[in-house]
Amino acid sequence: MNASTPLAIGLILVVAVGGLVYMQTRNPHPLPTNPQMVPTDAQEDTTLPADSTATTTPPVVQVDAIVQ
Amino acid sequence: MQSFNSMTDRDARAFAPVVLRLALAALFLWFGFSQVMDPFGWLSWLPAWAANLTWISPAGIVLFNGWFEVILGAMLAVGLLTRWVALLLALHLFVIAFGIGYNDIGVRDFTLALTTLALSLGGADWLTLDKQAH
C-alpha cells in the first residue's frame, strides 16, 4: 500500500460529504436552532385565526367613565 | 478456532482508529460545508462574544469557521498531520461546547470534543498519509 490509498479514501469522503450538503442546500429544510441563542424577546404571535372575526364581540364601552 | 478469534480481534482493532478518524472527519466536513454554503442559516449559533470579537461581520465569521472546519476536516480525512489537526479541532469543539453550555447539545459537543482529543492522543493510524508517506 502506498500514499495514494489514504489520499483516495479522504478525497472520496470530502466529495461525498460536500455533495450531500450541496444537495441539502438546494433542497433546504429548517436547521436546528440553539434554544439558548435564540432571542428571548421574540414577539408573541397575536394573529387571529381566519374565522375568528365572525365570533369576535365588540369591546364594551364604559359610558359613565367617558362622561366623567 | 483460537487463532481465528485472535486474528479477527487483531484485524478489528486495526480498523478502530481508522473508523474513528473518518467518522470525525465526516462530522467536521458536514458542519464546515453547511456553514460555507449557507452562512446566514447558521447565524443563530454564533455567540455574542464571537460576533463582537473582530471587525468581521457575523456571516463572515461563520464563513471563516466553516472553511476552518472544511480544511482541517479534509486533512483529518486523508490523515495529514493527524495528531495536531485533531488537537486543534478538539480545542475548537471544547470552545463551542462551553459556549453552548449545559444542555443536551452542549453535552453532546463536549463528548465529541473528548472523542477528538482521544484521536489526537492516539495519533496517526496505518491508513493515513502520515504513515504511508514515510
N, CA and C atoms of all chains as a GROMACS GRO file, in nm:
protein
  606
    1MET      N    1   0.085  -0.120   0.000
    1MET     CA    2   0.000   0.000   0.000
    1MET      C    3   0.088   0.125   0.000
    2ASN      N    4   0.047   0.225  -0.078
    2ASN     CA    5   0.125   0.349  -0.080
    2ASN      C    6   0.035   0.467  -0.039
    3ALA      N    7   0.088   0.586  -0.057
    3ALA     CA    8   0.018   0.706  -0.008
    3ALA      C    9  -0.110   0.735  -0.083
    4SER      N   10  -0.128   0.674  -0.200
    4SER     CA   11  -0.247   0.706  -0.278
    4SER      C   12  -0.375   0.651  -0.215
    5THR      N   13  -0.364   0.545  -0.135
    5THR     CA   14  -0.484   0.487  -0.074
    5THR      C   15  -0.549   0.581   0.028
    6PRO      N   16  -0.476   0.629   0.130
    6PRO     CA   17  -0.539   0.724   0.221
    6PRO      C   18  -0.583   0.852   0.152
    7LEU      N   19  -0.509   0.893   0.050
    7LEU     CA   20  -0.547   1.013  -0.025
    7LEU      C   21  -0.681   0.991  -0.095
    8ALA      N   22  -0.697   0.874  -0.158
    8ALA     CA   23  -0.822   0.843  -0.229
    8ALA      C   24  -0.939   0.834  -0.132
    9ILE      N   25  -0.918   0.764  -0.019
    9ILE     CA   26  -1.027   0.749   0.080
    9ILE      C   27  -1.069   0.886   0.132
   10GLY      N   28  -0.971   0.968   0.164
   10GLY     CA   29  -1.001   1.101   0.216
   10GLY      C   30  -1.074   1.188   0.116
   11LEU      N   31  -1.028   1.186  -0.008
   11LEU     CA   32  -1.092   1.270  -0.111
   11LEU      C   33  -1.235   1.223  -0.141
   12ILE      N   34  -1.254   1.091  -0.141
   12ILE     CA   35  -1.390   1.038  -0.161
   12ILE      C   36  -1.482   1.087  -0.050
   13LEU      N   37  -1.432   1.085   0.073
   13LEU     CA   38  -1.513   1.132   0.187
   13LEU      C   39  -1.546   1.280   0.174
   14VAL      N   40  -1.446   1.359   0.136
   14VAL     CA   41  -1.468   1.504   0.120
   14VAL      C   42  -1.573   1.531   0.012
   15VAL      N   43  -1.560   1.465  -0.102
   15VAL     CA   44  -1.655   1.486  -0.212
   15VAL      C   45  -1.794   1.436  -0.174
   16ALA      N   46  -1.801   1.322  -0.105
   16ALA     CA   47  -1.932   1.266  -0.067
   16ALA      C   48  -2.004   1.358   0.029
   17VAL      N   49  -1.934   1.403   0.133
   17VAL     CA   50  -2.000   1.490   0.232
   17VAL      C   51  -2.032   1.626   0.169
   18GLY      N   52  -1.939   1.678   0.091
   18GLY     CA   53  -1.966   1.805   0.023
   18GLY      C   54  -2.086   1.796  -0.070
   19GLY      N   55  -2.096   1.686  -0.144
   19GLY     CA   56  -2.210   1.666  -0.232
   19GLY      C   57  -2.341   1.653  -0.156
   20LEU      N   58  -2.334   1.582  -0.043
   20LEU     CA   59  -2.453   1.566   0.041
   20LEU      C   60  -2.505   1.701   0.091
   21VAL      N   61  -2.412   1.783   0.140
   21VAL     CA   62  -2.450   1.915   0.191
   21VAL      C   63  -2.500   2.003   0.077
   22TYR      N   64  -2.436   1.993  -0.040
   22TYR     CA   65  -2.478   2.072  -0.156
   22TYR      C   66  -2.622   2.037  -0.195
   23MET      N   67  -2.652   1.908  -0.199
   23MET     CA   68  -2.789   1.866  -0.232
   23MET      C   69  -2.888   1.915  -0.128
   24GLN      N   70  -2.845   1.912  -0.002
   24GLN     CA   71  -2.932   1.959   0.105
   24GLN      C   72  -2.956   2.109   0.094
   25THR      N   73  -2.852   2.183   0.054
   25THR     CA   74  -2.865   2.328   0.039
   25THR      C   75  -2.961   2.363  -0.074
   26ARG      N   76  -2.960   2.282  -0.179
   26ARG     CA   77  -3.051   2.306  -0.292
   26ARG      C   78  -3.194   2.273  -0.256
   27ASN      N   79  -3.212   2.182  -0.161
   27ASN     CA   80  -3.346   2.143  -0.117
   27ASN      C   81  -3.351   2.158   0.034
   28PRO      N   82  -3.357   2.284   0.080
   28PRO     CA   83  -3.333   2.310   0.222
   28PRO      C   84  -3.451   2.268   0.312
   29HIS      N   85  -3.415   2.238   0.432
   29HIS     CA   86  -3.514   2.219   0.539
   29HIS      C   87  -3.460   2.294   0.661
   30PRO      N   88  -3.549   2.330   0.754
   30PRO     CA   89  -3.504   2.414   0.866
   30PRO      C   90  -3.392   2.350   0.946
   31LEU      N   91  -3.290   2.430   0.975
   31LEU     CA   92  -3.180   2.382   1.057
   31LEU      C   93  -3.221   2.386   1.204
   32PRO      N   94  -3.160   2.301   1.286
   32PRO     CA   95  -3.190   2.309   1.428
   32PRO      C   96  -3.137   2.440   1.485
   33THR      N   97  -3.206   2.492   1.581
   33THR     CA   98  -3.161   2.617   1.642
   33THR      C   99  -3.128   2.592   1.788
   34ASN      N  100  -3.036   2.672   1.835
   34ASN     CA  101  -2.995   2.659   1.975
   34ASN      C  102  -3.091   2.739   2.061
   35PRO      N  103  -3.162   2.674   2.153
   35PRO     CA  104  -3.260   2.748   2.233
   35PRO      C  105  -3.196   2.856   2.318
   36GLN      N  106  -3.067   2.840   2.353
   36GLN     CA  107  -3.004   2.940   2.438
   36GLN      C  108  -2.963   3.064   2.359
   37MET      N  109  -2.955   3.054   2.229
   37MET     CA  110  -2.906   3.167   2.150
   37MET      C  111  -3.017   3.233   2.068
   38VAL      N  112  -3.137   3.182   2.078
   38VAL     CA  113  -3.249   3.246   2.011
   38VAL      C  114  -3.294   3.362   2.099
   39PRO      N  115  -3.316   3.482   2.042
   39PRO     CA  116  -3.360   3.595   2.124
   39PRO      C  117  -3.486   3.560   2.202
   40THR      N  118  -3.482   3.594   2.332
   40THR     CA  119  -3.595   3.557   2.418
   40THR      C  120  -3.707   3.660   2.412
   41ASP      N  121  -3.681   3.777   2.351
   41ASP     CA  122  -3.784   3.881   2.345
   41ASP      C  123  -3.862   3.873   2.213
   42ALA      N  124  -3.866   3.753   2.157
   42ALA     CA  125  -3.942   3.737   2.033
   42ALA      C  126  -4.089   3.771   2.056
   43GLN      N  127  -4.147   3.835   1.957
   43GLN     CA  128  -4.286   3.879   1.971
   43GLN      C  129  -4.379   3.759   1.974
   44GLU      N  130  -4.477   3.768   2.062
   44GLU     CA  131  -4.577   3.663   2.068
   44GLU      C  132  -4.669   3.674   1.947
   45ASP      N  133  -4.707   3.562   1.890
   45ASP     CA  134  -4.793   3.561   1.773
   45ASP      C  135  -4.935   3.595   1.816
   46THR      N  136  -4.980   3.715   1.777
   46THR     CA  137  -5.114   3.759   1.816
   46THR      C  138  -5.212   3.751   1.700
   47THR      N  139  -5.170   3.688   1.592
   47THR     CA  140  -5.255   3.677   1.475
   47THR      C  141  -5.377   3.592   1.506
   48LEU      N  142  -5.493   3.646   1.471
   48LEU     CA  143  -5.616   3.571   1.495
   48LEU      C  144  -5.638   3.470   1.383
   49PRO      N  145  -5.701   3.360   1.414
   49PRO     CA  146  -5.734   3.266   1.307
   49PRO      C  147  -5.831   3.329   1.208
   50ALA      N  148  -5.834   3.275   1.088
   50ALA     CA  149  -5.909   3.336   0.979
   50ALA      C  150  -6.058   3.348   1.011
   51ASP      N  151  -6.113   3.254   1.082
   51ASP     CA  152  -6.257   3.255   1.107
   51ASP      C  153  -6.290   3.317   1.242
   52SER      N  154  -6.195   3.385   1.303
   52SER     CA  155  -6.219   3.436   1.437
   52SER      C  156  -6.302   3.564   1.437
   53THR      N  157  -6.306   3.635   1.322
   53THR     CA  158  -6.377   3.762   1.318
   53THR      C  159  -6.528   3.742   1.333
   54ALA      N  160  -6.576   3.628   1.293
   54ALA     CA  161  -6.719   3.602   1.300
   54ALA      C  162  -6.768   3.595   1.443
   55THR      N  163  -6.681   3.552   1.535
   55THR     CA  164  -6.725   3.535   1.673
   55THR      C  165  -6.670   3.642   1.766
   56THR      N  166  -6.597   3.740   1.709
   56THR     CA  167  -6.538   3.843   1.793
   56THR      C  168  -6.647   3.941   1.837
   57THR      N  169  -6.654   3.964   1.966
   57THR     CA  170  -6.754   4.059   2.016
   57THR      C  171  -6.689   4.195   2.031
   58PRO      N  172  -6.762   4.304   2.002
   58PRO     CA  173  -6.703   4.437   2.016
   58PRO      C  174  -6.673   4.468   2.162
   59PRO      N  175  -6.575   4.554   2.189
   59PRO     CA  176  -6.542   4.586   2.328
   59PRO      C  177  -6.654   4.666   2.393
   60VAL      N  178  -6.672   4.641   2.520
   60VAL     CA  179  -6.776   4.713   2.595
   60VAL      C  180  -6.722   4.849   2.634
   61VAL      N  181  -6.795   4.957   2.598
   61VAL     CA  182  -6.751   5.092   2.630
   61VAL      C  183  -6.819   5.138   2.757
   62GLN      N  184  -6.740   5.183   2.850
   62GLN     CA  185  -6.796   5.234   2.976
   62GLN      C  186  -6.838   5.380   2.954
   63VAL      N  187  -6.968   5.402   2.931
   63VAL     CA  188  -7.018   5.537   2.900
   63VAL      C  189  -6.998   5.629   3.018
   64ASP      N  190  -7.018   5.581   3.138
   64ASP     CA  191  -7.004   5.665   3.256
   64ASP      C  192  -6.863   5.720   3.270
   65ALA      N  193  -6.769   5.634   3.239
   65ALA     CA  194  -6.629   5.677   3.251
   65ALA      C  195  -6.597   5.786   3.151
   66ILE      N  196  -6.654   5.779   3.031
   66ILE     CA  197  -6.627   5.880   2.929
   66ILE      C  198  -6.690   6.013   2.970
   67VAL      N  199  -6.810   6.009   3.024
   67VAL     CA  200  -6.880   6.133   3.062
   67VAL      C  201  -6.804   6.204   3.171
   68GLN      N  202  -6.754   6.129   3.268
   68GLN     CA  203  -6.681   6.192   3.377
   68GLN      C  204  -6.548   6.248   3.327
   69MET      N  205  -0.945  -2.263   1.610
   69MET     CA  206  -1.050  -2.168   1.646
   69MET      C  207  -0.994  -2.051   1.727
   70GLN      N  208  -0.903  -2.088   1.815
   70GLN     CA  209  -0.841  -1.985   1.898
   70GLN      C  210  -0.765  -1.883   1.813
   71SER      N  211  -0.689  -1.934   1.714
   71SER     CA  212  -0.611  -1.844   1.630
   71SER      C  213  -0.702  -1.759   1.543
   72PHE      N  214  -0.816  -1.819   1.498
   72PHE     CA  215  -0.910  -1.743   1.416
   72PHE      C  216  -0.967  -1.626   1.497
   73ASN      N  217  -1.005  -1.653   1.621
   73ASN     CA  218  -1.060  -1.547   1.705
   73ASN      C  219  -0.959  -1.436   1.728
   74SER      N  220  -0.839  -1.472   1.759
   74SER     CA  221  -0.738  -1.370   1.788
   74SER      C  222  -0.703  -1.291   1.662
   75MET      N  223  -0.707  -1.360   1.547
   75MET     CA  224  -0.677  -1.292   1.422
   75MET      C  225  -0.787  -1.190   1.390
   76THR      N  226  -0.913  -1.231   1.409
   76THR     CA  227  -1.024  -1.140   1.386
   76THR      C  228  -1.015  -1.019   1.478
   77ASP      N  229  -0.984  -1.045   1.602
   77ASP     CA  230  -0.973  -0.938   1.700
   77ASP      C  231  -0.863  -0.841   1.661
   78ARG      N  232  -0.752  -0.894   1.613
   78ARG     CA  233  -0.640  -0.808   1.572
   78ARG      C  234  -0.679  -0.721   1.453
   79ASP      N  235  -0.747  -0.782   1.355
   79ASP     CA  236  -0.788  -0.706   1.238
   79ASP      C  237  -0.890  -0.598   1.274
   80ALA      N  238  -0.981  -0.636   1.363
   80ALA     CA  239  -1.083  -0.539   1.404
   80ALA      C  240  -1.019  -0.422   1.476
   81ARG      N  241  -0.925  -0.452   1.563
   81ARG     CA  242  -0.855  -0.345   1.637
   81ARG      C  243  -0.784  -0.249   1.542
   82ALA      N  244  -0.730  -0.301   1.433
   82ALA     CA  245  -0.656  -0.217   1.340
   82ALA      C  246  -0.747  -0.112   1.274
   83PHE      N  247  -0.876  -0.148   1.259
   83PHE     CA  248  -0.967  -0.055   1.192
   83PHE      C  249  -1.033   0.043   1.289
   84ALA      N  250  -1.021   0.019   1.419
   84ALA     CA  251  -1.087   0.107   1.517
   84ALA      C  252  -1.043   0.254   1.502
   85PRO      N  253  -0.913   0.283   1.500
   85PRO     CA  254  -0.874   0.424   1.486
   85PRO      C  255  -0.908   0.481   1.347
   86VAL      N  256  -0.913   0.396   1.246
   86VAL     CA  257  -0.947   0.443   1.110
   86VAL      C  258  -1.093   0.489   1.107
   87VAL      N  259  -1.181   0.405   1.165
   87VAL     CA  260  -1.324   0.440   1.168
   87VAL      C  261  -1.346   0.567   1.249
   88LEU      N  262  -1.277   0.575   1.362
   88LEU     CA  263  -1.290   0.694   1.447
   88LEU      C  264  -1.248   0.820   1.372
   89ARG      N  265  -1.135   0.814   1.303
   89ARG     CA  266  -1.082   0.931   1.231
   89ARG      C  267  -1.174   0.971   1.115
   90LEU      N  268  -1.219   0.873   1.036
   90LEU     CA  269  -1.304   0.906   0.922
   90LEU      C  270  -1.441   0.957   0.967
   91ALA      N  271  -1.493   0.902   1.076
   91ALA     CA  272  -1.622   0.948   1.128
   91ALA      C  273  -1.612   1.093   1.175
   92LEU      N  274  -1.506   1.124   1.247
   92LEU     CA  275  -1.489   1.262   1.294
   92LEU      C  276  -1.461   1.356   1.177
   93ALA      N  277  -1.387   1.309   1.077
   93ALA     CA  278  -1.363   1.390   0.958
   93ALA      C  279  -1.495   1.423   0.889
   94ALA      N  280  -1.582   1.324   0.875
   94ALA     CA  281  -1.713   1.346   0.812
   94ALA      C  282  -1.795   1.445   0.894
   95LEU      N  283  -1.786   1.436   1.024
   95LEU     CA  284  -1.859   1.528   1.112
   95LEU      C  285  -1.817   1.673   1.086
   96PHE      N  286  -1.685   1.697   1.091
   96PHE     CA  287  -1.636   1.834   1.072
   96PHE      C  288  -1.659   1.881   0.928
   97LEU      N  289  -1.648   1.792   0.831
   97LEU     CA  290  -1.674   1.830   0.692
   97LEU      C  291  -1.820   1.869   0.674
   98TRP      N  292  -1.911   1.793   0.734
   98TRP     CA  293  -2.055   1.824   0.718
   98TRP      C  294  -2.086   1.962   0.775
   99PHE      N  295  -2.039   1.988   0.897
   99PHE     CA  296  -2.069   2.118   0.958
   99PHE      C  297  -1.995   2.230   0.885
  100GLY      N  298  -1.874   2.203   0.840
  100GLY     CA  299  -1.798   2.304   0.767
  100GLY      C  300  -1.863   2.339   0.634
  101PHE      N  301  -1.896   2.238   0.556
  101PHE     CA  302  -1.961   2.264   0.426
  101PHE      C  303  -2.096   2.334   0.446
  102SER      N  304  -2.170   2.294   0.549
  102SER     CA  305  -2.301   2.355   0.574
  102SER      C  306  -2.288   2.504   0.601
  103GLN      N  307  -2.184   2.542   0.677
  103GLN     CA  308  -2.164   2.684   0.708
  103GLN      C  309  -2.113   2.760   0.586
  104VAL      N  310  -2.029   2.696   0.506
  104VAL     CA  311  -1.975   2.762   0.388
  104VAL      C  312  -2.086   2.787   0.285
  105MET      N  313  -2.176   2.690   0.270
  105MET     CA  314  -2.280   2.702   0.167
  105MET      C  315  -2.399   2.785   0.211
  106ASP      N  316  -2.419   2.800   0.341
  106ASP     CA  317  -2.532   2.880   0.390
  106ASP      C  318  -2.493   2.949   0.521
  107PRO      N  319  -2.403   3.049   0.514
  107PRO     CA  320  -2.356   3.113   0.639
  107PRO      C  321  -2.468   3.184   0.715
  108PHE      N  322  -2.565   3.239   0.644
  108PHE     CA  323  -2.672   3.312   0.713
  108PHE      C  324  -2.763   3.218   0.792
  109GLY      N  325  -2.772   3.094   0.746
  109GLY     CA  326  -2.856   2.997   0.818
  109GLY      C  327  -2.797   2.954   0.951
  110TRP      N  328  -2.669   2.988   0.974
  110TRP     CA  329  -2.602   2.945   1.098
  110TRP      C  330  -2.576   3.060   1.194
  111LEU      N  331  -2.631   3.178   1.162
  111LEU     CA  332  -2.604   3.295   1.246
  111LEU      C  333  -2.658   3.279   1.387
  112SER      N  334  -2.769   3.203   1.400
  112SER     CA  335  -2.829   3.189   1.533
  112SER      C  336  -2.738   3.111   1.628
  113TRP      N  337  -2.639   3.039   1.571
  113TRP     CA  338  -2.547   2.961   1.655
  113TRP      C  339  -2.427   3.044   1.699
  114LEU      N  340  -2.410   3.161   1.637
  114LEU     CA  341  -2.292   3.241   1.667
  114LEU      C  342  -2.312   3.313   1.801
  115PRO      N  343  -2.229   3.283   1.901
  115PRO     CA  344  -2.245   3.351   2.029
  115PRO      C  345  -2.209   3.499   2.018
  116ALA      N  346  -2.264   3.579   2.109
  116ALA     CA  347  -2.245   3.724   2.103
  116ALA      C  348  -2.097   3.761   2.116
  117TRP      N  349  -2.023   3.692   2.201
  117TRP     CA  350  -1.882   3.728   2.222
  117TRP      C  351  -1.801   3.707   2.095
  118ALA      N  352  -1.839   3.605   2.017
  118ALA     CA  353  -1.765   3.580   1.892
  118ALA      C  354  -1.802   3.683   1.786
  119ALA      N  355  -1.928   3.725   1.786
  119ALA     CA  356  -1.972   3.824   1.688
  119ALA      C  357  -1.904   3.958   1.710
  120ASN      N  358  -1.872   3.990   1.838
  120ASN     CA  359  -1.810   4.118   1.870
  120ASN      C  360  -1.658   4.109   1.881
  121LEU      N  361  -1.603   3.995   1.844
  121LEU     CA  362  -1.460   3.972   1.864
  121LEU      C  363  -1.375   4.053   1.767
  122THR      N  364  -1.417   4.061   1.641
  122THR     CA  365  -1.338   4.132   1.540
  122THR      C  366  -1.430   4.223   1.459
  123TRP      N  367  -1.369   4.290   1.359
  123TRP     CA  368  -1.446   4.378   1.271
  123TRP      C  369  -1.520   4.298   1.164
  124ILE      N  370  -1.491   4.169   1.158
  124ILE     CA  371  -1.555   4.086   1.055
  124ILE      C  372  -1.704   4.072   1.086
  125SER      N  373  -1.785   4.072   0.981
  125SER     CA  374  -1.930   4.060   1.001
  125SER      C  375  -1.963   3.921   1.055
  126PRO      N  376  -2.078   3.906   1.124
  126PRO     CA  377  -2.116   3.775   1.178
  126PRO      C  378  -2.117   3.665   1.070
  127ALA      N  379  -2.170   3.697   0.951
  127ALA     CA  380  -2.172   3.597   0.844
  127ALA      C  381  -2.030   3.562   0.801
  128GLY      N  382  -1.941   3.662   0.804
  128GLY     CA  383  -1.801   3.638   0.769
  128GLY      C  384  -1.734   3.545   0.869
  129ILE      N  385  -1.768   3.561   0.996
  129ILE     CA  386  -1.710   3.472   1.099
  129ILE      C  387  -1.759   3.328   1.078
  130VAL      N  388  -1.889   3.314   1.046
  130VAL     CA  389  -1.943   3.180   1.018
  130VAL      C  390  -1.871   3.119   0.898
  131LEU      N  391  -1.850   3.202   0.795
  131LEU     CA  392  -1.781   3.156   0.674
  131LEU      C  393  -1.637   3.113   0.706
  132PHE      N  394  -1.568   3.194   0.786
  132PHE     CA  395  -1.430   3.161   0.826
  132PHE      C  396  -1.429   3.030   0.905
  133ASN      N  397  -1.523   3.019   0.999
  133ASN     CA  398  -1.532   2.897   1.080
  133ASN      C  399  -1.560   2.775   0.993
  134GLY      N  400  -1.646   2.796   0.893
  134GLY     CA  401  -1.680   2.686   0.802
  134GLY      C  402  -1.560   2.638   0.723
  135TRP      N  403  -1.483   2.731   0.667
  135TRP     CA  404  -1.363   2.693   0.591
  135TRP      C  405  -1.260   2.628   0.681
  136PHE      N  406  -1.248   2.678   0.804
  136PHE     CA  407  -1.157   2.617   0.903
  136PHE      C  408  -1.192   2.470   0.922
  137GLU      N  409  -1.321   2.441   0.937
  137GLU     CA  410  -1.363   2.302   0.961
  137GLU      C  411  -1.352   2.217   0.834
  138VAL      N  412  -1.376   2.278   0.716
  138VAL     CA  413  -1.363   2.202   0.591
  138VAL      C  414  -1.216   2.163   0.568
  139ILE      N  415  -1.125   2.260   0.583
  139ILE     CA  416  -0.984   2.233   0.556
  139ILE      C  417  -0.927   2.132   0.656
  140LEU      N  418  -0.954   2.157   0.785
  140LEU     CA  419  -0.900   2.064   0.885
  140LEU      C  420  -0.971   1.928   0.880
  141GLY      N  421  -1.100   1.930   0.842
  141GLY     CA  422  -1.172   1.803   0.825
  141GLY      C  423  -1.114   1.722   0.710
  142ALA      N  424  -1.076   1.790   0.600
  142ALA     CA  425  -1.014   1.722   0.485
  142ALA      C  426  -0.877   1.668   0.523
  143MET      N  427  -0.803   1.744   0.601
  143MET     CA  428  -0.671   1.696   0.646
  143MET      C  429  -0.685   1.573   0.735
  144LEU      N  430  -0.790   1.573   0.817
  144LEU     CA  431  -0.818   1.456   0.901
  144LEU      C  432  -0.858   1.337   0.814
  145ALA      N  433  -0.934   1.363   0.708
  145ALA     CA  434  -0.982   1.255   0.621
  145ALA      C  435  -0.866   1.183   0.550
  146VAL      N  436  -0.767   1.260   0.507
  146VAL     CA  437  -0.653   1.197   0.439
  146VAL      C  438  -0.543   1.158   0.538
  147GLY      N  439  -0.556   1.206   0.661
  147GLY     CA  440  -0.456   1.172   0.761
  147GLY      C  441  -0.327   1.249   0.747
  148LEU      N  442  -0.342   1.380   0.731
  148LEU     CA  443  -0.225   1.468   0.719
  148LEU      C  444  -0.209   1.546   0.850
  149LEU      N  445  -0.096   1.534   0.915
  149LEU     CA  446  -0.071   1.596   1.046
  149LEU      C  447  -0.183   1.560   1.144
  150THR      N  448  -0.217   1.433   1.144
  150THR     CA  449  -0.336   1.386   1.216
  150THR      C  450  -0.340   1.432   1.361
  151ARG      N  451  -0.231   1.413   1.432
  151ARG     CA  452  -0.231   1.444   1.577
  151ARG      C  453  -0.258   1.591   1.603
  152TRP      N  454  -0.193   1.679   1.528
  152TRP     CA  455  -0.206   1.823   1.552
  152TRP      C  456  -0.339   1.877   1.503
  153VAL      N  457  -0.385   1.825   1.389
  153VAL     CA  458  -0.516   1.868   1.336
  153VAL      C  459  -0.627   1.826   1.433
  154ALA      N  460  -0.619   1.704   1.484
  154ALA     CA  461  -0.720   1.657   1.578
  154ALA      C  462  -0.718   1.739   1.706
  155LEU      N  463  -0.598   1.775   1.750
  155LEU     CA  464  -0.587   1.857   1.872
  155LEU      C  465  -0.651   1.994   1.851
  156LEU      N  466  -0.624   2.056   1.736
  156LEU     CA  467  -0.685   2.186   1.705
  156LEU      C  468  -0.837   2.176   1.700
  157LEU      N  469  -0.887   2.072   1.634
  157LEU     CA  470  -1.031   2.054   1.623
  157LEU      C  471  -1.095   2.024   1.760
  158ALA      N  472  -1.022   1.952   1.844
  158ALA     CA  473  -1.074   1.923   1.978
  158ALA      C  474  -1.086   2.052   2.059
  159LEU      N  475  -0.983   2.136   2.054
  159LEU     CA  476  -0.989   2.264   2.126
  159LEU      C  477  -1.101   2.351   2.071
  160HIS      N  478  -1.115   2.351   1.939
  160HIS     CA  479  -1.222   2.426   1.872
  160HIS      C  480  -1.359   2.380   1.923
  161LEU      N  481  -1.376   2.249   1.935
  161LEU     CA  482  -1.504   2.193   1.978
  161LEU      C  483  -1.528   2.216   2.127
  162PHE      N  484  -1.420   2.218   2.207
  162PHE     CA  485  -1.435   2.249   2.350
  162PHE      C  486  -1.490   2.392   2.367
  163VAL      N  487  -1.438   2.486   2.287
  163VAL     CA  488  -1.485   2.625   2.294
  163VAL      C  489  -1.634   2.631   2.258
  164ILE      N  490  -1.672   2.560   2.152
  164ILE     CA  491  -1.812   2.558   2.109
  164ILE      C  492  -1.900   2.497   2.219
  165ALA      N  493  -1.854   2.385   2.276
  165ALA     CA  494  -1.934   2.316   2.378
  165ALA      C  495  -1.954   2.404   2.501
  166PHE      N  496  -1.848   2.472   2.546
  166PHE     CA  497  -1.862   2.559   2.662
  166PHE      C  498  -1.948   2.680   2.629
  167GLY      N  499  -1.943   2.728   2.504
  167GLY     CA  500  -2.027   2.839   2.462
  167GLY      C  501  -2.174   2.802   2.462
  168ILE      N  502  -2.205   2.682   2.421
  168ILE     CA  503  -2.344   2.637   2.419
  168ILE      C  504  -2.395   2.615   2.560
  169GLY      N  505  -2.309   2.565   2.648
  169GLY     CA  506  -2.348   2.550   2.788
  169GLY      C  507  -2.403   2.412   2.820
  170TYR      N  508  -2.459   2.404   2.940
  170TYR     CA  509  -2.505   2.274   2.990
  170TYR      C  510  -2.646   2.246   2.940
  171ASN      N  511  -2.655   2.184   2.827
  171ASN     CA  512  -2.783   2.132   2.777
  171ASN      C  513  -2.752   2.010   2.690
  172ASP      N  514  -2.855   1.953   2.626
  172ASP     CA  515  -2.834   1.829   2.552
  172ASP      C  516  -2.729   1.845   2.441
  173ILE      N  517  -2.734   1.957   2.370
  173ILE     CA  518  -2.640   1.979   2.259
  173ILE      C  519  -2.499   2.006   2.313
  174GLY      N  520  -2.491   2.080   2.422
  174GLY     CA  521  -2.361   2.109   2.482
  174GLY      C  522  -2.292   1.983   2.532
  175VAL      N  523  -2.369   1.895   2.596
  175VAL     CA  524  -2.312   1.769   2.645
  175VAL      C  525  -2.263   1.684   2.528
  176ARG      N  526  -2.341   1.681   2.420
  176ARG     CA  527  -2.302   1.603   2.302
  176ARG      C  528  -2.172   1.659   2.242
  177ASP      N  529  -2.165   1.792   2.229
  177ASP     CA  530  -2.045   1.853   2.171
  177ASP      C  531  -1.923   1.833   2.261
  178PHE      N  532  -1.946   1.837   2.393
  178PHE     CA  533  -1.835   1.815   2.487
  178PHE      C  534  -1.779   1.674   2.470
  179THR      N  535  -1.870   1.577   2.454
  179THR     CA  536  -1.826   1.438   2.434
  179THR      C  537  -1.754   1.423   2.300
  180LEU      N  538  -1.804   1.491   2.196
  180LEU     CA  539  -1.736   1.486   2.066
  180LEU      C  540  -1.597   1.550   2.074
  181ALA      N  541  -1.586   1.656   2.156
  181ALA     CA  542  -1.455   1.719   2.176
  181ALA      C  543  -1.359   1.622   2.244
  182LEU      N  544  -1.409   1.550   2.345
  182LEU     CA  545  -1.325   1.450   2.412
  182LEU      C  546  -1.286   1.338   2.316
  183THR      N  547  -1.379   1.298   2.229
  183THR     CA  548  -1.351   1.195   2.130
  183THR      C  549  -1.241   1.241   2.033
  184THR      N  550  -1.250   1.367   1.992
  184THR     CA  551  -1.148   1.422   1.902
  184THR      C  552  -1.014   1.432   1.972
  185LEU      N  553  -1.019   1.464   2.102
  185LEU     CA  554  -0.895   1.467   2.181
  185LEU      C  555  -0.834   1.327   2.189
  186ALA      N  556  -0.919   1.226   2.203
  186ALA     CA  557  -0.870   1.087   2.207
  186ALA      C  558  -0.803   1.050   2.075
  187LEU      N  559  -0.860   1.097   1.965
  187LEU     CA  560  -0.799   1.073   1.834
  187LEU      C  561  -0.661   1.137   1.825
  188SER      N  562  -0.651   1.259   1.880
  188SER     CA  563  -0.521   1.327   1.880
  188SER      C  564  -0.419   1.250   1.964
  189LEU      N  565  -0.464   1.203   2.080
  189LEU     CA  566  -0.374   1.128   2.168
  189LEU      C  567  -0.329   0.997   2.101
  190GLY      N  568  -0.420   0.936   2.024
  190GLY     CA  569  -0.386   0.812   1.955
  190GLY      C  570  -0.289   0.833   1.840
  191GLY      N  571  -0.296   0.951   1.779
  191GLY     CA  572  -0.204   0.981   1.669
  191GLY      C  573  -0.246   0.918   1.538
  192ALA      N  574  -0.154   0.919   1.444
  192ALA     CA  575  -0.183   0.871   1.308
  192ALA      C  576  -0.198   0.719   1.306
  193ASP      N  577  -0.305   0.670   1.240
  193ASP     CA  578  -0.321   0.526   1.223
  193ASP      C  579  -0.252   0.482   1.094
  194TRP      N  580  -0.262   0.352   1.060
  194TRP     CA  581  -0.187   0.295   0.947
  194TRP      C  582  -0.242   0.339   0.812
  195LEU      N  583  -0.368   0.394   0.809
  195LEU     CA  584  -0.428   0.433   0.681
  195LEU      C  585  -0.425   0.585   0.663
  196THR      N  586  -0.322   0.648   0.712
  196THR     CA  587  -0.308   0.794   0.698
  196THR      C  588  -0.190   0.826   0.607
  197LEU      N  589  -0.194   0.947   0.553
  197LEU     CA  590  -0.079   0.995   0.476
  197LEU      C  591   0.045   1.006   0.565
  198ASP      N  592   0.022   1.038   0.692
  198ASP     CA  593   0.134   1.049   0.786
  198ASP      C  594   0.217   0.921   0.789
  199LYS      N  595   0.147   0.806   0.786
  199LYS     CA  596   0.217   0.678   0.796
  199LYS      C  597   0.262   0.626   0.658
  200GLN      N  598   0.177   0.646   0.556
  200GLN     CA  599   0.206   0.588   0.425
  200GLN      C  600   0.312   0.666   0.348
  201ALA      N  601   0.326   0.793   0.380
  201ALA     CA  602   0.422   0.875   0.305
  201ALA      C  603   0.566   0.847   0.348
  202HIS      N  604   0.582   0.782   0.464
  202HIS     CA  605   0.718   0.756   0.513
  202HIS      C  606   0.758   0.610   0.491
   0.00000   0.00000   0.00000
